[in-house]
Amino acid sequence: TGSEVASPFNAGGAGSSIGDNISYNVQWVGGRSRNLISGDLPKYPPGVNINTQIRLRVVVQPRGTVKSIQPLRKGDTRLENAAIKEVRLWRFQSLQSAQPALDQVCTVIFNFKVK
């Protein structure tokens, strides 16, 4: 289904647990996939102590930079903002020259779990 996750965080495959309590998954629209080459995971903001899932619709430009981010369903605003802040800095692999130079869309899912 085009669900591929890279490992800039020294993690395994999709849904891997990263750090203490946050896991993520990237699902590309249209069966495509691109590796994440740099970026950090969001962190729990001070005083936030809940289990939740944050889903973001992310538009990635041909050179791998994030063009736009939009929450897909309402979640805790503080965790949503923390996720958006980090994903805005993510960098994906550039498209190959044989591929059409078009923006691509993916859904990034973060699972926040309190230890």
C-alpha positions as a Python dict, from the first residue, in 0.01 Angstrom:
ca = {
    (1, 'T'): (0, 0, 0),
    (2, 'G'): (297, 235, -33),
    (3, 'S'): (349, 252, 340),
    (4, 'E'): (720, 290, 392),
    (5, 'V'): (909, 444, 677),
    (6, 'A'): (1275, 537, 675),
    (7, 'S'): (1490, 536, 983),
    (8, 'P'): (1664, 865, 1051),
    (9, 'F'): (1586, 797, 1415),
    (10, 'N'): (1776, 463, 1418),
    (11, 'A'): (1452, 267, 1417),
    (12, 'G'): (1317, -34, 1238),
    (13, 'G'): (1018, -42, 1007),
    (14, 'A'): (670, 101, 1014),
    (15, 'G'): (520, 153, 1354),
    (16, 'S'): (849, 117, 1535),
    (17, 'S'): (878, 269, 1876),
    (18, 'I'): (1115, 563, 1878),
    (19, 'G'): (1271, 706, 2190),
    (20, 'D'): (1054, 664, 2494),
    (21, 'N'): (692, 679, 2393),
    (22, 'I'): (621, 800, 2041),
    (23, 'S'): (592, 586, 1728),
    (24, 'Y'): (514, 694, 1373),
    (25, 'N'): (411, 568, 1034),
    (26, 'V'): (412, 732, 690),
    (27, 'Q'): (150, 629, 432),
    (28, 'W'): (191, 766, 81),
    (29, 'V'): (-110, 832, -142),
    (30, 'G'): (-116, 649, -475),
    (31, 'G'): (115, 360, -386),
    (32, 'R'): (431, 571, -399),
    (33, 'S'): (692, 584, -131),
    (34, 'R'): (981, 811, -42),
    (35, 'N'): (1231, 773, 235),
    (36, 'L'): (1257, 1020, 516),
    (37, 'I'): (1621, 1133, 523),
    (38, 'S'): (1620, 1377, 813),
    (39, 'G'): (1398, 1506, 1088),
    (40, 'D'): (1312, 1462, 1452),
    (41, 'L'): (1012, 1321, 1630),
    (42, 'P'): (785, 1552, 1825),
    (43, 'K'): (822, 1554, 2202),
    (44, 'Y'): (555, 1564, 2466),
    (45, 'P'): (504, 1928, 2567),
    (46, 'P'): (536, 1998, 2941),
    (47, 'G'): (221, 1909, 3130),
    (48, 'V'): (74, 1690, 2854),
    (49, 'N'): (20, 1337, 2977),
    (50, 'I'): (-224, 1158, 2746),
    (51, 'N'): (-233, 868, 2501),
    (52, 'T'): (-352, 976, 2158),
    (53, 'Q'): (-296, 947, 1787),
    (54, 'I'): (-220, 1251, 1570),
    (55, 'R'): (-275, 1223, 1192),
    (56, 'L'): (-132, 1483, 956),
    (57, 'R'): (-179, 1527, 581),
    (58, 'V'): (161, 1631, 448),
    (59, 'V'): (239, 1763, 100),
    (60, 'V'): (601, 1699, -3),
    (61, 'Q'): (767, 1886, -289),
    (62, 'P'): (979, 1709, -555),
    (63, 'R'): (1305, 1811, -381),
    (64, 'G'): (1189, 1653, -55),
    (65, 'T'): (1086, 1957, 146),
    (66, 'V'): (752, 1980, 322),
    (67, 'K'): (516, 2224, 148),
    (68, 'S'): (214, 2205, 376),
    (69, 'I'): (71, 2021, 677),
    (70, 'Q'): (-288, 1986, 782),
    (71, 'P'): (-434, 1788, 1076),
    (72, 'L'): (-670, 1515, 954),
    (73, 'R'): (-876, 1485, 1269),
    (74, 'K'): (-898, 1687, 1585),
    (75, 'G'): (-664, 1579, 1860),
    (76, 'D'): (-493, 1742, 2155),
    (77, 'T'): (-389, 2083, 2017),
    (78, 'R'): (-60, 2084, 2209),
    (79, 'L'): (47, 1748, 2063),
    (80, 'E'): (-84, 1846, 1720),
    (81, 'N'): (126, 2164, 1729),
    (82, 'A'): (434, 1972, 1850),
    (83, 'A'): (394, 1723, 1563),
    (84, 'I'): (342, 1997, 1301),
    (85, 'K'): (644, 2189, 1430),
    (86, 'E'): (876, 1889, 1378),
    (87, 'V'): (727, 1758, 1052),
    (88, 'R'): (766, 2104, 898),
    (89, 'L'): (1145, 2045, 926),
    (90, 'W'): (1143, 1691, 786),
    (91, 'R'): (1327, 1620, 463),
    (92, 'F'): (1240, 1334, 227),
    (93, 'Q'): (1449, 1195, -57),
    (94, 'S'): (1424, 1392, -382),
    (95, 'L'): (1230, 1245, -669),
    (96, 'Q'): (1437, 1067, -934),
    (97, 'S'): (1480, 1257, -1261),
    (98, 'A'): (1264, 997, -1441),
    (99, 'Q'): (970, 1073, -1211),
    (100, 'P'): (731, 1361, -1279),
    (101, 'A'): (831, 1663, -1066),
    (102, 'L'): (500, 1686, -883),
    (103, 'D'): (409, 1736, -518),
    (104, 'Q'): (320, 1414, -340),
    (105, 'V'): (88, 1359, -47),
    (106, 'C'): (130, 1135, 255),
    (107, 'T'): (-37, 1080, 589),
    (108, 'V'): (194, 1085, 890),
    (109, 'I'): (52, 909, 1195),
    (110, 'F'): (203, 962, 1539),
    (111, 'N'): (108, 742, 1833),
    (112, 'F'): (174, 920, 2160),
    (113, 'K'): (182, 678, 2455),
    (114, 'V'): (250, 773, 2813),
    (115, 'K'): (509, 542, 2969),
}
